[in-house]
Structures are given as C-alpha cells and as structure tokens.
C-alpha cells in the first residue's frame, strides 16, 4: 500500500522523471499533487505497471489530481549540460507549471537541485513508496512514451515504438548500421563512438 503523504497537513507534490538512461530523445519529468484521499489499486512505480495499466491510470491521475504538470528537456540540452542536470531542470520546469504551490516536494531518488522557495525530501525508490511520486512516474513515463511514438514515425528503423529510445540490442544494431538520428544523445554510450548522423 503506497503512503499518501510524508508529513500530514502539508500540500505535497511528488516529482519523478522518465528517460534518463535512454540513448535518444528527451528526458521528461512530472510533478503531481494528489487529493488527500486518493487511492487506486493499479497505482505503483511506473516500471512495475504494465503499459496498458499506465495508460489507464494517466487520465485518472490527470482528472483527479489537485494539480499536475509535465515538462521535458530535449536531447541537445542533455548533451550540453549532462543528463543529471537535465533531469533536475525538467523537474523544475514541471514544478514551475503547477497551478497550486506545494509546501513540500517529494523527489524520487537520492539527490536533487533545490527548488527556490519550496523545501524538498529525496526518497530512494520513492515511486514505490509514496502515491504522489508514483503518480508522477506514471505521467512522466506515459507522456514520454507518447512523444517517442511520434519520433518513431520519423525514424522507424530504430524501433522507438518498442524501446522508447533505450539501448536495446536492435536499437544499438541500427545505430551501428545506420548511424545516429538527429534525436540521439551524442554523449551517451554507443552514440559517442558513432560520429555519422543519419538524416534519411
């Protein structure tokens, strides 16, 4: 059973990101403030929830949340500032867009760049502990997956409809054979070894 709050009486926003370890595409982050009594049997860390159930949960969370927002930082900025800073920036952008200001930010992970004016609490594996972080993980993941499906239409041979930009065997093979697309992160893994850019 996911915990509904870290400290009773505070307006808490759960924050999480998706796409941090990918070879291609942006990193997405979401911030979610849930109503005090929110529960759903399907809600869990997005990695533990099937794609079908994530897609079921997304409109429920978006409809019932007190406030929610999703933001992204693209592959070019990831290459410029590094993925950790890009993840923090995406979270900050998502918090910026909330129409209700939280008293406390619950951050999935062990480290965060402080957001001015709001205290935060880092929680390792927080998306499997707190409902608001789990909800943020669902929104970040589903919004990013949707975005990667759009990129897949431009570059179908990399299989982004299935791997969503992660470094699967097929994805790595296609990079080796075809080179990089304009959406690849050139500072990541196999991409660093492949200077050619494929714009076909």
Secondary structure, DSSP 4 states (H G I P E B T S, - for coil): --BS-SSTTS-EEEEEEE-TT-SBS-EEEEEEE--TT---TT-S-GGGS-HHHHHHHHHHHHHH-SEEEEEEE-HHHHHHH-HHHHHHHHHHHHHHT-SS--SEEEEESS--PPBTTBEEEEETTGGGTBHHHHHHHHHHHHHHHHHHHHHHHH-GGG-HHHHTT---HHHHHHHHHH-B-TTB-TTSGGGGG---B---
